[in-house]
């Protein structure tokens, strides 16, 4: 969505102008651009993670503010509701973990030199969602209980196709690591009633390659390709208060997963657009198969 504001270099003659290509951004890859000073981005997402015998309905909203032309800060609140086969789903709509972020733009796209827009992004998640002491409602678990720091490097550039239309491309890399969290009773980590101990989510490395093809000024097609590697999550502690020493030590969950997310974008203007997309994750040893339809409204003020 920031193409018109963030890139003003001249395009080759006879090709589509960057100002003539309106984008919301693909479903998953964040922009390497930053907001102009004093501008605000609001982008709510609604989605449903559909997997065997479960549905995870949720929302997240990007709330970003341009502190300077090169520095954007933001907040990402989340909400969710889990429907699980067997009646153990959420009792009500709940709050998930909240993230705060800051993004510093290193370079801006220049058509003459080929320099892409690049930035560094830092996110910190805050454990505001329920994750333990879930009783008979494990579906109420919408958080991790752990503080997670994510460092990302984002890149965005533009290519002109043989027909003169623009293909906007993003390539993002990120690494996330978490601190341990105290866990009691039934939790999102699979512990049972009476358990008391600690859990530490594994580190996560992600690579995301995304494309947006400008069909017209208003319409665009988008595609995300994602690779994700997750390290072991460790859980240790006592299975009941009557045990005198730790008798639970579990490590698992490590592995790689792949996903693709095609989407269609419609933009009423350079600052207002709608995205309809779906993320598909094939079954792997590390992750069950899932399909996640989503809708997002991108607004810049």
N, C-alpha and C positions, 0 to 999 in steps of 0.2 A: 504493500500500500504506500510505502514511502518513496517510490521510484521518482515521482514528479518532483518531490521536495529535495531528494538527496542526490540526484544526478542531473546535471545541466549541460554536460558536454555535448558538442555537436555530433550528430550522427552522419554516417556516409550518405551522400546524395542518393535519392530514390528509395531509401529505406524508411521503415516506420520510425517515427520519432519516439523517444522515450516518454515524452509528455503525452503521447497519443495512446500509450499502453497503460491501462489501469489494472492493478492487481490487488487482491486481498492478502496475498501470501499463501503458500501451500498449507496443507492441514497440519503438518508437524514441524517443519524447519523454521525456526525463528529468523527474523531479518537481521542481517549484519548492519543495517543502517540504524541511525539514531534519530530521534525526533528533533525538529528545530526547537530552539529555546522557547519555553513557555507553552508548547503544544502538548496535548493530552491524547493518548490512545486508549480506547476502551474496546475490548474484544472478548465477549462472552462466548463460550463453547457449551453446547449440550451434546451428550453422547450416551451410548449404551454399549457396554462391553458384553457381547453375547458369546458365552462359552458353554460347553456341555453342562447341563443341569444348573446353570446360573446366569443371572443378568446383573451387571453393575451399572446402574443409572448414575450419571454424574454431571457435574458442571465445573468448569474452571473459567476464570475471567482474568485476562491480562489488563492491568491498570498501570499504564506507563506515563511518565512525565518527563519532558525534555528540560533537564536542569540547565544544561548549556547545549550548544549545537552538537557537541561531541560526547556528552554524557547524558544518558537516560537512566532513570531509576524507576523501579516498579514494584508492584505487589500482585501476588497471584493467589487469591482465595479459592478454595475448592469445597464442594458439597457432594454428597452421594447417598445412594440408597441401594442396598444389595438384596436381590431376590434369589434365594437359594432353594433348590429342591429339597423337600423334607421339612420345610417350615422353620428353618433356622436363619432366615433372612433378617434384614434390618427391621427394627420396631418402628422407626420413623426416619425422616430425612435428617441426615447428620452432617456435621462440619468435618472436613478432612484437614490435612496438614496445610499450612499457609507458607508460601515462599516469598522472600524479598529478594530483589535483584538489582544489579547495577551493570551498565554496559558502556564501555569506552570505545569510541570509534578511532581506529588507527589510521585508516586511509579511506578515500572516497573514490568511487568509480570514475575513470577517465577513459573515454572512448579512443582518444588519440594514442595514449601510451599503453592501453590495455590493463592498467592497474585496477584491480577489483576493490570493492568496498570490503574492509576487514575490521573486525572488532573483537574485543575480549569481554566475556560475560561472566559474572560471578553471581551465583544464587545460593541462598541459605534457607533451608526449610526449617520451619518451626513446628514442633510436635503438638499441634492443637487438636488433632483428631483422636478419637478413642481407639485404643489398641489392645488393652488388657482389661481384666475383670469384666468380661463380657457375659458371664453367666450362661444362660441357655440361648443367647442371641449372638453367636459369633459373627453374624452378618452386620452387627453394629460396629464392627471394627473397620474404620475408614482411615486410620493413620498408621504410622510406623513406630511412634514413641521415640524415635532417634532423630537427632539433629544431623542433617545431611548437607554437605557443602559440594557444590558443582561448579567446576571451572570449565568454561567453553571458549572455543575459538570459532568464529563465524566468518564466512566468506560469501560474497554475492557479486555476480557479474552478469553481463548481457552478451548474447550472441544474436546475430542476424541470420535467419534461415535463407535458403536460396530464393524463396518467394518474397523476401524483404520483411517478414514478420519477426517480432522479437521473441527470443527464448530466454527468459530470465532464469538463472541458475544459482542455486545455493549449495554450499558444502560446509557442513558443521561438524566439529569434533568436540566431545565433552568427556570429562571424567568426574565421577561422583564418589565420595567416600563418606561413611557415616560413623558417628560415635555409638557406643553401646547404650542400651536403655534398660532400666529395671523393669522386670515383667512379673506380674502376679496373676495366678489363676488362668482361666481361659483367655487366649490371646490370638492375635493374627499370626503368631508364629507356631500355631498348632499345639500349644501347651494346654494341659488339662487343669481342672479345678484342683486347688491345693498347691499348684506349682509356685515356686518363688525362686527367681534367679535373674539372669541377664540375657539379652539378645543383642547381636550386632549384625546388621545387614551387610551383605557383601558389597564391595566396590562395583561400580558400573561404568563401562566404557561404551560410548555410542558414536557411530558415524552415520551421518544423514546427508544423502545427496537428493536434491529436489529440483524439479523443473516446472516452469510455468510458461505455457505457450499462448501468446496473444492472438485469439481468433479475430476479434474486433476490439474497438476501444472498450466496450462494455464486458465482453465475454472472454474467458480464459480457461484453459485446461491445465491441471496441475497433477504432479505425481511425486510422491516421496518414496525413496528407497532407504531402508534403515537396517543397520547391523548393530546388535547390542550384545555385549558380553557381560555377564554377571558373575561375581565371585561368590564363594561360599558364604552363606549366612550361618552364624554359629549361635547356639542356644545352650546355656549351662545353668544348672541350679539344682534345687531339691524338689522332688515330686510331691512332697507333703511336709508339713511342719514337724512331723514326727521322725523324719530322717535326719540324722546327725551330721551328715556330710553330703556334698553334691553327688547325686546319683544319676543326673541327666546331663549328658554331653552329646550334642548333635551338631554336625556340620553337613550342609548340603545345599542344593539349589544352584550350584555353579553350572554354567553352560552358555551357549550362544543361541540367539534367536534372530530371525529375519522378519521383516515386515514390508509391505508396500501399501501405499495409501493414495489411490487416485481420487481426484476431486474436480468439481466444476465451480467456477467463480463467476458471479455476476456483479458488476460494479456500476452503481448509479452515477458515481463521480470518482475523482481521484481520492476522496476522503471517506467514501461510504461504499461498502461492498458486502456481499453475502457469499459464503462458501458452503457447499454440500459435498461431503466426502465420506469415504469408508476406509478404515485401516484393517488389513487382513494379516494375521499372524499364523503361518502354518504350524502344525504340531511338531515340536522337537522334544528332546529329552529334558530341556531346561524350561520349556513353556508349553502349556496346552494350546490347542488351536483356539482362535477367537476371531470374531468379526465385530468391528466397532463402527457403526454409522455415526456421523457427527454433523452438526450444523453450527456455523459460527457467523457472527455479525461483526465486521471490522469498521470501527468509527474513529476518525482522527479529527480533533477540534483545535 
